[in-house]
Amino acid sequence: MKPTIAIIDRYPVLRQGLTLFLDGLLDDVSITSSDDFQSFLQDHPGLKPDILIVALGQRQYESNVPLIMMVKLLFDLRRVIFYDEKADFAMLADYIRIGVTNYLSKDSGVAELKRVVQDVLDGASTVSR
């Protein structure tokens, strides 16, 4: 059975870049994308992807907590990779406290992204800066 991946990011170029990267990385993968979490839920009702990749907003990290909590209600956070611009200790501590198990900074390299995706497919957890 081929893995399914859903990408949620408001920036079309980033969604397309992740799609191309993941399509080249994984054999026979099904990838879908949406510009926000609500659109994803409306456009793909009942879809439970093997990996959900969610970009977090950058204005105030506090505004990310409600989104993470909503994702947590509907998905197993061990199958979700959250990523954003820059990590800081307080922000990561809050994310971990509410259950985030897979985190990647946009500053990370392609090799790190590859490792995190493979870890999630293998059932492992990763917090990466």
N, C-alpha and C positions, 0 to 999 in steps of 0.2 A: 504494500500500500504506500503510495507516494505521500511524503509529508506536505502539509499545508501551512502556509505562512501568511499572516496578515500584517500589513505595515500601516501604521497610523501616524501621519506627519502632515502638517499644514502646507509644507513646501513641496510642490510637484517635482522639482528637480531632485530633491533628496529621496522622495519616494521612488522615482524612476531609477536613480542610481543604486539604491538598495535592492530594488527588484532585479536589475541587471547583474549586480554582484552575486546575489543569492542564487539566481538562476544558473550562473556559471559555476557556483560553488557546489551546489547539490544536484544530484541526478534526479530527473523526473519529479520536480517539485511544482506544486500549485501555489501561486502567489496572488494575493489580492491586496488592494490598498484603498485607503480612505483618507480624507483630509482631517477628520476629527472622529472622536469615539462615538458620538451620537449618529453620525452618518454611517459609520461602520455597522452599528447595531440595526439601523433601518435598512441598509442595503443588503446585509447578509444575516437575516434573522436566523438564529439557532446555530450559526457557524461556530465551531469550537476548533480553531486552528491548533496545530501542533506547537507553533510558536506565534505569539503576538508581540510585535515590536511597536512600542509606543514612544513617540517623541513627547517630551514634557515641555511646557511653556517656560519662557525665560524671564518674564517680567518680575515675578515674585515667587520664590519657591513655595511659599505657603499656598498659593493657588493650585499647585500640583497635588496637594494632599487630597482634596475632594475627588480629583480624577483618578488617582491611585486607588482610593477607597471604592469608587464605582467599579473600576476594573476588577478589584479584589472580590467584590460581590458576585461577579459573573464569570470569572476565570480563575484557574489555579495559577497563583503568582509564580510558581516554579516554572511555568511555561511562558512567562511574559518577560521580555527584555525592555526595560525603560532606559531611555537615553536623553541627555540634554547637553547644553553647551559646556558648562564648567561644574566640576564637583567641588564642594567644600565640606568640611567635616560636619558642621551643624545640619546641613541639608541632607547629607548621606545618613547621618544618625537618625533623623526623622523618617527618612524613607525606610530604613531597616527596621525601625521601631514599629512601623505600620505594616510590615510584611514583605517589602521588596527584597527579592532574593537574587535578581539579575539586573545589574546596572552597568551601563557603559557611557563614558563621556564621549562627546563628539571629537574630543582631542585625541582619542585613541586611534591607533593605526588599524589598517585593514587586517593584519594578522590577528590582532586582538578581537576584532569583530568576528572573524572566522572562528576563533577559539570559543567565544561566548556562544555563538549559534550552535556549534557542535556540542558544547557542554550542555546546553538546554535540551538538545535532541537526545543526548545521552542521559538526561535526568540529573545533571549536576547544577550547582548554583555558582554564580560568579558576580562579584562586585569589582569592577575594574575602573581605574582612573586612566 
